[in-house]
């Protein structure tokens, strides 16, 4: 089993690249929104090779998800709600509250707008998990 990317050498090159890329992605989100987020542009702004960004994240969705995780890790403590959808929504709300009135508030607002997609995904995952639980219980 391999470690999470960026955790093998805290403060090493991997962590520095991740920090630079996430900062650049946040800047693009704040300036232009998620629809205009481009991995090659993020790589240029972060001053890293675009192959590094494509290899590490592979898609805008994966990069935004990592940015969301990073912001969530730095936000208010999380609460367990008992449902995946509730937990996801709580994390997005915690991020919005934490970054409200800060230079990162535009990024948080853009991510909060993405909550609609998160809600839909959460419902789909919740239904799938419920169906799997019911199937396992009937076996």
PyMOL commands that place a pseudoatom at each C-alpha (Angstrom):
pseudoatom trace, name=CA, resn=UNK, resi=1, chain=A, elem=C, hetatm=0, pos=[0.000, 0.000, 0.000]
pseudoatom trace, name=CA, resn=UNK, resi=2, chain=A, elem=C, hetatm=0, pos=[1.461, 3.386, -0.940]
pseudoatom trace, name=CA, resn=UNK, resi=3, chain=A, elem=C, hetatm=0, pos=[1.240, 6.581, 1.050]
pseudoatom trace, name=CA, resn=UNK, resi=4, chain=A, elem=C, hetatm=0, pos=[-0.889, 9.534, 0.011]
pseudoatom trace, name=CA, resn=UNK, resi=5, chain=A, elem=C, hetatm=0, pos=[0.866, 11.750, -2.555]
pseudoatom trace, name=CA, resn=UNK, resi=6, chain=A, elem=C, hetatm=0, pos=[2.586, 14.661, -0.880]
pseudoatom trace, name=CA, resn=UNK, resi=7, chain=A, elem=C, hetatm=0, pos=[2.963, 12.893, 2.471]
pseudoatom trace, name=CA, resn=UNK, resi=8, chain=A, elem=C, hetatm=0, pos=[6.143, 10.881, 2.015]
pseudoatom trace, name=CA, resn=UNK, resi=9, chain=A, elem=C, hetatm=0, pos=[8.486, 13.775, 2.580]
pseudoatom trace, name=CA, resn=UNK, resi=10, chain=A, elem=C, hetatm=0, pos=[6.654, 16.542, 4.403]
pseudoatom trace, name=CA, resn=UNK, resi=11, chain=A, elem=C, hetatm=0, pos=[8.305, 19.767, 3.337]
pseudoatom trace, name=CA, resn=UNK, resi=12, chain=A, elem=C, hetatm=0, pos=[10.091, 17.982, 0.475]
pseudoatom trace, name=CA, resn=UNK, resi=13, chain=A, elem=C, hetatm=0, pos=[9.736, 18.601, -3.238]
pseudoatom trace, name=CA, resn=UNK, resi=14, chain=A, elem=C, hetatm=0, pos=[6.463, 16.655, -3.466]
pseudoatom trace, name=CA, resn=UNK, resi=15, chain=A, elem=C, hetatm=0, pos=[4.855, 18.805, -0.783]
pseudoatom trace, name=CA, resn=UNK, resi=16, chain=A, elem=C, hetatm=0, pos=[6.206, 22.016, -2.333]
pseudoatom trace, name=CA, resn=UNK, resi=17, chain=A, elem=C, hetatm=0, pos=[4.835, 21.083, -5.764]
pseudoatom trace, name=CA, resn=UNK, resi=18, chain=A, elem=C, hetatm=0, pos=[1.431, 20.205, -4.297]
pseudoatom trace, name=CA, resn=UNK, resi=19, chain=A, elem=C, hetatm=0, pos=[1.304, 23.489, -2.393]
pseudoatom trace, name=CA, resn=UNK, resi=20, chain=A, elem=C, hetatm=0, pos=[2.285, 25.521, -5.480]
pseudoatom trace, name=CA, resn=UNK, resi=21, chain=A, elem=C, hetatm=0, pos=[-0.233, 23.751, -7.717]
pseudoatom trace, name=CA, resn=UNK, resi=22, chain=A, elem=C, hetatm=0, pos=[-3.085, 24.063, -5.216]
pseudoatom trace, name=CA, resn=UNK, resi=23, chain=A, elem=C, hetatm=0, pos=[-2.300, 27.749, -4.712]
pseudoatom trace, name=CA, resn=UNK, resi=24, chain=A, elem=C, hetatm=0, pos=[-2.284, 28.305, -8.491]
pseudoatom trace, name=CA, resn=UNK, resi=25, chain=A, elem=C, hetatm=0, pos=[-5.539, 26.366, -8.887]
pseudoatom trace, name=CA, resn=UNK, resi=26, chain=A, elem=C, hetatm=0, pos=[-7.120, 28.479, -6.155]
pseudoatom trace, name=CA, resn=UNK, resi=27, chain=A, elem=C, hetatm=0, pos=[-5.981, 31.656, -7.916]
pseudoatom trace, name=CA, resn=UNK, resi=28, chain=A, elem=C, hetatm=0, pos=[-7.544, 30.537, -11.207]
pseudoatom trace, name=CA, resn=UNK, resi=29, chain=A, elem=C, hetatm=0, pos=[-10.767, 29.538, -9.441]
pseudoatom trace, name=CA, resn=UNK, resi=30, chain=A, elem=C, hetatm=0, pos=[-10.970, 32.914, -7.724]
pseudoatom trace, name=CA, resn=UNK, resi=31, chain=A, elem=C, hetatm=0, pos=[-10.240, 34.841, -10.915]
pseudoatom trace, name=CA, resn=UNK, resi=32, chain=A, elem=C, hetatm=0, pos=[-12.087, 32.837, -13.545]
pseudoatom trace, name=CA, resn=UNK, resi=33, chain=A, elem=C, hetatm=0, pos=[-14.241, 30.131, -11.950]
pseudoatom trace, name=CA, resn=UNK, resi=34, chain=A, elem=C, hetatm=0, pos=[-14.161, 26.374, -12.264]
pseudoatom trace, name=CA, resn=UNK, resi=35, chain=A, elem=C, hetatm=0, pos=[-15.344, 26.399, -15.887]
pseudoatom trace, name=CA, resn=UNK, resi=36, chain=A, elem=C, hetatm=0, pos=[-12.125, 28.149, -16.973]
pseudoatom trace, name=CA, resn=UNK, resi=37, chain=A, elem=C, hetatm=0, pos=[-9.758, 26.024, -14.871]
pseudoatom trace, name=CA, resn=UNK, resi=38, chain=A, elem=C, hetatm=0, pos=[-7.121, 24.511, -17.168]
pseudoatom trace, name=CA, resn=UNK, resi=39, chain=A, elem=C, hetatm=0, pos=[-4.410, 22.125, -15.946]
pseudoatom trace, name=CA, resn=UNK, resi=40, chain=A, elem=C, hetatm=0, pos=[-1.775, 23.537, -18.321]
pseudoatom trace, name=CA, resn=UNK, resi=41, chain=A, elem=C, hetatm=0, pos=[-2.491, 27.078, -17.069]
pseudoatom trace, name=CA, resn=UNK, resi=42, chain=A, elem=C, hetatm=0, pos=[-2.289, 25.887, -13.458]
pseudoatom trace, name=CA, resn=UNK, resi=43, chain=A, elem=C, hetatm=0, pos=[1.081, 24.242, -14.181]
pseudoatom trace, name=CA, resn=UNK, resi=44, chain=A, elem=C, hetatm=0, pos=[2.397, 27.443, -15.765]
pseudoatom trace, name=CA, resn=UNK, resi=45, chain=A, elem=C, hetatm=0, pos=[1.272, 29.557, -12.803]
pseudoatom trace, name=CA, resn=UNK, resi=46, chain=A, elem=C, hetatm=0, pos=[2.717, 27.057, -10.318]
pseudoatom trace, name=CA, resn=UNK, resi=47, chain=A, elem=C, hetatm=0, pos=[5.983, 27.012, -12.287]
pseudoatom trace, name=CA, resn=UNK, resi=48, chain=A, elem=C, hetatm=0, pos=[5.958, 23.227, -12.598]
pseudoatom trace, name=CA, resn=UNK, resi=49, chain=A, elem=C, hetatm=0, pos=[5.879, 20.997, -15.645]
pseudoatom trace, name=CA, resn=UNK, resi=50, chain=A, elem=C, hetatm=0, pos=[2.420, 20.335, -17.008]
pseudoatom trace, name=CA, resn=UNK, resi=51, chain=A, elem=C, hetatm=0, pos=[3.254, 16.626, -17.123]
pseudoatom trace, name=CA, resn=UNK, resi=52, chain=A, elem=C, hetatm=0, pos=[3.652, 16.804, -13.334]
pseudoatom trace, name=CA, resn=UNK, resi=53, chain=A, elem=C, hetatm=0, pos=[0.135, 18.204, -12.988]
pseudoatom trace, name=CA, resn=UNK, resi=54, chain=A, elem=C, hetatm=0, pos=[-1.406, 15.756, -15.474]
pseudoatom trace, name=CA, resn=UNK, resi=55, chain=A, elem=C, hetatm=0, pos=[0.389, 12.781, -13.908]
pseudoatom trace, name=CA, resn=UNK, resi=56, chain=A, elem=C, hetatm=0, pos=[-0.505, 13.763, -10.332]
pseudoatom trace, name=CA, resn=UNK, resi=57, chain=A, elem=C, hetatm=0, pos=[-4.109, 14.935, -10.795]
pseudoatom trace, name=CA, resn=UNK, resi=58, chain=A, elem=C, hetatm=0, pos=[-5.114, 13.868, -14.313]
pseudoatom trace, name=CA, resn=UNK, resi=59, chain=A, elem=C, hetatm=0, pos=[-8.253, 16.003, -14.476]
pseudoatom trace, name=CA, resn=UNK, resi=60, chain=A, elem=C, hetatm=0, pos=[-9.727, 19.294, -13.342]
pseudoatom trace, name=CA, resn=UNK, resi=61, chain=A, elem=C, hetatm=0, pos=[-12.160, 17.341, -11.171]
pseudoatom trace, name=CA, resn=UNK, resi=62, chain=A, elem=C, hetatm=0, pos=[-9.340, 15.577, -9.328]
pseudoatom trace, name=CA, resn=UNK, resi=63, chain=A, elem=C, hetatm=0, pos=[-7.459, 18.850, -8.837]
pseudoatom trace, name=CA, resn=UNK, resi=64, chain=A, elem=C, hetatm=0, pos=[-10.542, 20.644, -7.488]
pseudoatom trace, name=CA, resn=UNK, resi=65, chain=A, elem=C, hetatm=0, pos=[-11.236, 17.675, -5.197]
pseudoatom trace, name=CA, resn=UNK, resi=66, chain=A, elem=C, hetatm=0, pos=[-7.681, 17.858, -3.831]
pseudoatom trace, name=CA, resn=UNK, resi=67, chain=A, elem=C, hetatm=0, pos=[-8.025, 21.617, -3.348]
pseudoatom trace, name=CA, resn=UNK, resi=68, chain=A, elem=C, hetatm=0, pos=[-11.283, 21.034, -1.506]
pseudoatom trace, name=CA, resn=UNK, resi=69, chain=A, elem=C, hetatm=0, pos=[-9.626, 18.407, 0.729]
pseudoatom trace, name=CA, resn=UNK, resi=70, chain=A, elem=C, hetatm=0, pos=[-6.725, 20.780, 1.438]
pseudoatom trace, name=CA, resn=UNK, resi=71, chain=A, elem=C, hetatm=0, pos=[-9.076, 23.632, 2.321]
pseudoatom trace, name=CA, resn=UNK, resi=72, chain=A, elem=C, hetatm=0, pos=[-11.186, 21.284, 4.441]
pseudoatom trace, name=CA, resn=UNK, resi=73, chain=A, elem=C, hetatm=0, pos=[-8.109, 20.108, 6.326]
pseudoatom trace, name=CA, resn=UNK, resi=74, chain=A, elem=C, hetatm=0, pos=[-7.385, 23.741, 7.190]
pseudoatom trace, name=CA, resn=UNK, resi=75, chain=A, elem=C, hetatm=0, pos=[-10.989, 24.653, 8.032]
pseudoatom trace, name=CA, resn=UNK, resi=76, chain=A, elem=C, hetatm=0, pos=[-13.076, 24.315, 11.139]
pseudoatom trace, name=CA, resn=UNK, resi=77, chain=A, elem=C, hetatm=0, pos=[-13.266, 20.860, 12.775]
pseudoatom trace, name=CA, resn=UNK, resi=78, chain=A, elem=C, hetatm=0, pos=[-15.585, 18.486, 10.981]
pseudoatom trace, name=CA, resn=UNK, resi=79, chain=A, elem=C, hetatm=0, pos=[-18.733, 16.966, 12.349]
pseudoatom trace, name=CA, resn=UNK, resi=80, chain=A, elem=C, hetatm=0, pos=[-19.958, 13.453, 11.636]
pseudoatom trace, name=CA, resn=UNK, resi=81, chain=A, elem=C, hetatm=0, pos=[-23.605, 13.664, 10.571]
pseudoatom trace, name=CA, resn=UNK, resi=82, chain=A, elem=C, hetatm=0, pos=[-24.255, 9.985, 9.992]
pseudoatom trace, name=CA, resn=UNK, resi=83, chain=A, elem=C, hetatm=0, pos=[-24.669, 10.298, 6.238]
pseudoatom trace, name=CA, resn=UNK, resi=84, chain=A, elem=C, hetatm=0, pos=[-22.201, 10.814, 3.437]
pseudoatom trace, name=CA, resn=UNK, resi=85, chain=A, elem=C, hetatm=0, pos=[-24.272, 13.619, 1.950]
pseudoatom trace, name=CA, resn=UNK, resi=86, chain=A, elem=C, hetatm=0, pos=[-24.486, 15.376, 5.310]
pseudoatom trace, name=CA, resn=UNK, resi=87, chain=A, elem=C, hetatm=0, pos=[-20.757, 14.988, 5.904]
pseudoatom trace, name=CA, resn=UNK, resi=88, chain=A, elem=C, hetatm=0, pos=[-19.908, 16.375, 2.443]
pseudoatom trace, name=CA, resn=UNK, resi=89, chain=A, elem=C, hetatm=0, pos=[-22.264, 19.302, 2.860]
pseudoatom trace, name=CA, resn=UNK, resi=90, chain=A, elem=C, hetatm=0, pos=[-20.894, 20.009, 6.347]
pseudoatom trace, name=CA, resn=UNK, resi=91, chain=A, elem=C, hetatm=0, pos=[-17.339, 20.102, 4.998]
pseudoatom trace, name=CA, resn=UNK, resi=92, chain=A, elem=C, hetatm=0, pos=[-18.278, 22.558, 2.246]
pseudoatom trace, name=CA, resn=UNK, resi=93, chain=A, elem=C, hetatm=0, pos=[-20.075, 24.774, 4.767]
pseudoatom trace, name=CA, resn=UNK, resi=94, chain=A, elem=C, hetatm=0, pos=[-17.097, 24.629, 7.169]
pseudoatom trace, name=CA, resn=UNK, resi=95, chain=A, elem=C, hetatm=0, pos=[-14.786, 25.705, 4.366]
pseudoatom trace, name=CA, resn=UNK, resi=96, chain=A, elem=C, hetatm=0, pos=[-17.072, 28.595, 3.450]
pseudoatom trace, name=CA, resn=UNK, resi=97, chain=A, elem=C, hetatm=0, pos=[-17.237, 29.747, 7.082]
pseudoatom trace, name=CA, resn=UNK, resi=98, chain=A, elem=C, hetatm=0, pos=[-13.494, 29.412, 7.620]
pseudoatom trace, name=CA, resn=UNK, resi=99, chain=A, elem=C, hetatm=0, pos=[-12.532, 31.380, 4.531]
pseudoatom trace, name=CA, resn=UNK, resi=100, chain=A, elem=C, hetatm=0, pos=[-15.310, 33.985, 4.685]
pseudoatom trace, name=CA, resn=UNK, resi=101, chain=A, elem=C, hetatm=0, pos=[-13.792, 37.458, 4.465]
pseudoatom trace, name=CA, resn=UNK, resi=102, chain=A, elem=C, hetatm=0, pos=[-10.295, 36.173, 3.596]
pseudoatom trace, name=CA, resn=UNK, resi=103, chain=A, elem=C, hetatm=0, pos=[-8.415, 36.403, 0.299]
pseudoatom trace, name=CA, resn=UNK, resi=104, chain=A, elem=C, hetatm=0, pos=[-9.440, 32.768, -0.298]
pseudoatom trace, name=CA, resn=UNK, resi=105, chain=A, elem=C, hetatm=0, pos=[-13.145, 33.589, 0.036]
pseudoatom trace, name=CA, resn=UNK, resi=106, chain=A, elem=C, hetatm=0, pos=[-13.605, 33.709, -3.761]
pseudoatom trace, name=CA, resn=UNK, resi=107, chain=A, elem=C, hetatm=0, pos=[-12.210, 30.183, -3.999]
pseudoatom trace, name=CA, resn=UNK, resi=108, chain=A, elem=C, hetatm=0, pos=[-14.511, 29.029, -1.205]
pseudoatom trace, name=CA, resn=UNK, resi=109, chain=A, elem=C, hetatm=0, pos=[-17.469, 30.679, -2.945]
pseudoatom trace, name=CA, resn=UNK, resi=110, chain=A, elem=C, hetatm=0, pos=[-16.637, 28.936, -6.213]
pseudoatom trace, name=CA, resn=UNK, resi=111, chain=A, elem=C, hetatm=0, pos=[-16.356, 25.608, -4.415]
pseudoatom trace, name=CA, resn=UNK, resi=112, chain=A, elem=C, hetatm=0, pos=[-19.608, 26.304, -2.577]
pseudoatom trace, name=CA, resn=UNK, resi=113, chain=A, elem=C, hetatm=0, pos=[-21.289, 26.790, -5.956]
pseudoatom trace, name=CA, resn=UNK, resi=114, chain=A, elem=C, hetatm=0, pos=[-19.956, 23.357, -6.898]
pseudoatom trace, name=CA, resn=UNK, resi=115, chain=A, elem=C, hetatm=0, pos=[-21.965, 22.030, -3.940]
pseudoatom trace, name=CA, resn=UNK, resi=116, chain=A, elem=C, hetatm=0, pos=[-24.859, 21.327, -6.297]
pseudoatom trace, name=CA, resn=UNK, resi=117, chain=A, elem=C, hetatm=0, pos=[-22.770, 18.717, -8.105]
pseudoatom trace, name=CA, resn=UNK, resi=118, chain=A, elem=C, hetatm=0, pos=[-21.484, 17.450, -4.763]
pseudoatom trace, name=CA, resn=UNK, resi=119, chain=A, elem=C, hetatm=0, pos=[-25.050, 17.052, -3.520]
pseudoatom trace, name=CA, resn=UNK, resi=120, chain=A, elem=C, hetatm=0, pos=[-26.010, 15.025, -6.578]
pseudoatom trace, name=CA, resn=UNK, resi=121, chain=A, elem=C, hetatm=0, pos=[-22.914, 12.843, -6.280]
pseudoatom trace, name=CA, resn=UNK, resi=122, chain=A, elem=C, hetatm=0, pos=[-23.553, 12.375, -2.566]
pseudoatom trace, name=CA, resn=UNK, resi=123, chain=A, elem=C, hetatm=0, pos=[-27.116, 11.231, -3.216]
pseudoatom trace, name=CA, resn=UNK, resi=124, chain=A, elem=C, hetatm=0, pos=[-25.956, 8.730, -5.831]
pseudoatom trace, name=CA, resn=UNK, resi=125, chain=A, elem=C, hetatm=0, pos=[-23.261, 7.355, -3.496]
pseudoatom trace, name=CA, resn=UNK, resi=126, chain=A, elem=C, hetatm=0, pos=[-25.712, 7.248, -0.574]
pseudoatom trace, name=CA, resn=UNK, resi=127, chain=A, elem=C, hetatm=0, pos=[-28.206, 5.250, -2.672]
pseudoatom trace, name=CA, resn=UNK, resi=128, chain=A, elem=C, hetatm=0, pos=[-25.497, 2.864, -3.851]
pseudoatom trace, name=CA, resn=UNK, resi=129, chain=A, elem=C, hetatm=0, pos=[-24.254, 2.282, -0.298]
pseudoatom trace, name=CA, resn=UNK, resi=130, chain=A, elem=C, hetatm=0, pos=[-27.788, 1.709, 0.929]
pseudoatom trace, name=CA, resn=UNK, resi=131, chain=A, elem=C, hetatm=0, pos=[-28.437, -0.810, -1.853]
pseudoatom trace, name=CA, resn=UNK, resi=132, chain=A, elem=C, hetatm=0, pos=[-25.165, -2.617, -1.058]
pseudoatom trace, name=CA, resn=UNK, resi=133, chain=A, elem=C, hetatm=0, pos=[-26.036, -2.718, 2.651]
pseudoatom trace, name=CA, resn=UNK, resi=134, chain=A, elem=C, hetatm=0, pos=[-29.475, -4.126, 1.901]
pseudoatom trace, name=CA, resn=UNK, resi=135, chain=A, elem=C, hetatm=0, pos=[-27.980, -6.699, -0.447]
pseudoatom trace, name=CA, resn=UNK, resi=136, chain=A, elem=C, hetatm=0, pos=[-25.388, -7.748, 2.135]
pseudoatom trace, name=CA, resn=UNK, resi=137, chain=A, elem=C, hetatm=0, pos=[-28.066, -8.003, 4.847]
pseudoatom trace, name=CA, resn=UNK, resi=138, chain=A, elem=C, hetatm=0, pos=[-30.204, -10.258, 2.657]
pseudoatom trace, name=CA, resn=UNK, resi=139, chain=A, elem=C, hetatm=0, pos=[-27.361, -12.718, 2.007]
for i in range(1, 139): cmd.bond("trace and resi %d" % i, "trace and resi %d" % (i + 1))
show_as sticks, trace
zoom trace
